[in-house]
Amino acid sequence: MSWISELLQLDRRGDTFVGPRPSGLEGRLFGGLIAAQALGAACATVTEGKLPQSLHLYFVRGGQPGIDVEFEVERTRDGRSFDTRRVTATQQGSVILEMLSSFHSPEPGVDWHAPPPPMGDLAGATSTPVPPDLSDRFEIRIPQEGGGLFTGPPYWIRTRHPVEPDPVIRACALTYMSDMGLMAAARPPGTPLVFGVGTAASLDHAIWLHRPFHPDQWHRYQATPLNHNDSRGLVVGQFSDASGTLIASMTQEALWRP
């Protein structure tokens, strides 16, 4: 069983799912973990054959390690082509995440995307250390100009081990990975990334899943800051495979206080 499959082993009671005592780093839960589990819970209630198309979520408050997370799924709509679900994640009765997600039956149509922004080739990228709780799961390389420290996108990433060929499991893996470093890309211009200084937190996050994802293959993760005011930074990101094919798009707004 892959790492993401293990994280998706939620206890189910009807449309309520429980993630037992998740682990965290520095006293907080990783937002990508809760987002992935929320998507997994929603997927378990969706019509067979419909796949995740997009999700929009708010990080309401920081999650705490070692405390069960309960995911309550609301079946907002079941349509012919689309299903919609709302998921509320709570710990000890307090909401930590709200998510609205859409699921779509695959259908034929035009297949086009804009080319990705320029980025250093994988052959010229440098391996970089990643946080301890992620190092067993992912391999990351950054462009030479990055200086050898992991400070978020742009970077190359792949899982160290295969993930089951299930589009739902792989969509949850992408959801988890999409939150790795995107907050850093939303920091104010000229602000050094110094851990432990000031306050930074993800506020909301959205993902659009365009094409099948193969986690154990190299992908480029790029991000472009769009705005910063009122201590909030907005960034748009994209996940592309090694050939430049767009796999997913995402946005995030983050709180940055000195």
N, C-alpha and C positions, 0 to 999 in steps of 0.2 A: 504494500500500500504506500502510495506516494505521500509526501509531507502535506500536500493540500487535501488529499483524500482523508487523512487523519484529522485535519482541522474541521472537515465537513461532517464528521461523525457526531451529529447532534441528536440528543434524545428528543423524541417526538411524542406529543400528546395532541392529536387533532392537528390544528394549524398553529400550535405553539411548539417552539423548538427551544432546547436548552443546550448551550455550550458550556460544559462543566469546567469551572475553575481555570480559565485561560492564563497563560504566563505572559509577563510583560517585561519591559526594560525601563529602568530608572523610575519605577513606581507608576507607570502608565501603560495602558494597552495600546498597541499599534493600531491606528485607524484602519489600515488596509486589512487587518485581520477581521475586525468586526464587520467591515463592508463585505468581505468575501463570504463570511458566514451568513450574513443577512441575505445575500444573493442566493447562497445555497439553500437557505430555508424557503425563499420565494420560489426557486426552481422546483422544489419538491411538491408544490401545489399547482403547477402549471400543466396545461394540456400537453400530452405527449407529442413531440415533434416540434414544438415551439421553443425557440432558443432566445437567450438574452439579447436584446437589441440596444437597450440603454438603461442607465440607472442614474438617479439624481438623489444625493443624500446630504444630510446636515449632521455634522458632529455637534451634538447638543452640549455634551459635557465629557470630560475625560473619563475613560473607563479605568477600572481598578483591577490589577492582577489578583488572581486567587479567589475571585467571586464569580459565581455562575452568571452567565449572560442569557437572558430570556428574549427570544425573538417571536413576536406576535405578528402573524401574517394575515392581512386583510385581503380578501379576494375582491378587488375593486371592480373588475370587469373581465368576462370571458367572451371574446368575440370570435369571428370566423378566422381572421388573420392575426389578430393581436390579443394578448391577455395583459392585464395590468394588475400589479400587486403593490400593496403598501406594507412595509415592515417597520415595526417599532422595536428597538432593542433597549432593554432595561436591565439595571442591576439593583437589586434590593428595592424595587419599586420606583427607581429614578431613571428617567429616559436618558440614554447616552447617544442614541443615533435614530434618525428617521430616514427612511429610504422609500422612494417611489421608483418602480422598475417596470419596464415594458418588455414583452416577449413576442416574437414574430415568427410565423411559419415561413421558411425559406421559399423564395419565388424568383423566377427569371426576370432579368432586366439589364439595363446598361451597367457595365462594370468599369468605372473610371475613378481616378483620384489624382489630385495634384502631386507633383514630385515632392519628396521631402527636402527640407533645407539642407545645405551643404554640411558635411560632418566628416571628421577624419576617418580614414579607412580602418577597419578592424585590424589589419596587419600592422598598423602603426600605433595601435592603442596599447595602453599600459595597464597591467593588472593592479588592482587597488584593494586595500583592506576594506571590509564592510563590517557593520556592527556585529557583535558576537552572536546575537540571536538569528542573524541572517546568513552568516558565513557558511553554514553547513548546507544551505539550500541553493545559494546563488553564486555564480561567478560573474564578476563585473570588471569591465575594462573601460578606461577613460581616455579621451584624446590626449596626445602628448602635451598639449598646452595646458592641460589640467593640473599638472604639477604633482600628480601621484596621490592626492587626497580626494576622498569621495565627498563631493559637495552637491550631489544631485545631478540632474540632466545638464549637459548631454553625456550619455554613457551607453556602452554596449552591455547587454545582460542576457544570461541564459540560466536555466536551472542546472544544477550539477547532476541530477538524476532524472530519468524519464518520468513523465506524468501520464496517467492513463489516457488512452485515445477517446475520451468522452468529452464532447463539446461543452457540456455544462461544467464539468470539473475544470477544464482548461479556461473557461470564461471566469470562473472564480479565482483561478491562479492569476490571470491577467488583472483582475480587480485588486487582488492583494498587491501585486507588483506595481500597479499604477500609482500607489501612494508612497513609493520609495523615493524620497528626495524632492518631490514636486513642491513641497512647502518651501524648501530652500531656494527654489527658483523664483518664488514670489516675494523674496525679501527686498527691502527698499534699496534703490541704487546707491552704491558706495558703502553699503553696510557689510562689514566683514562677518563671515560665518564663524562665530566663536561660540562653541557649545557652553551652556551654563550662564551666558550673559544675556540679560533681557528675557522677554517672554515671546514665544512663538507657538501658534496652534493652528491647525487646519480648521476652517469654519464650514465650508461646503465643498463638495466634490461631485463631478459628473463624468460619466464615461459613455461613449458611443462605440459599440462593437461592430466593426465593419466586415471582417473576414476571419476565417479559421486561424487559430493561434496554436503554435507548436512551441511550448515553453522551453524545451531542451535544445532549441536552435537559437543562434545568436539573433538578437533584435536590437535595434537602436531606439533609445528613448531620448527625445528632444523636447525642449520647452522654450516658450517665448513669453517673457513678461509683457503684460498689456497695460497695467495701471497700478498706481499706488497712491492712496490718500486715506485719511481717517484711520491710520494705522492698519489698513487692509491692503494686501497685495493680490492682484489677479494675474493668473498665468494660464496659458493654454499649452497643452502637450500633445505629442503623438508618438505612437508605437509603430515602428515599421520593421519588416524583416530585412535580412541582409541584402536582398535585391532591391529594396526601396519600396516594396508594396505596403500600403497603409493598412495596418491591422486594427488599430483603435485610435480614437481621439478622446482627449479628456481636458477638463478645466478644473481649476481649484482656486478658491480665495482663502487666504491665510491671514491671521492676525499677527502683526509684528509690533511689539512695544519695546522701547529701550529699557 
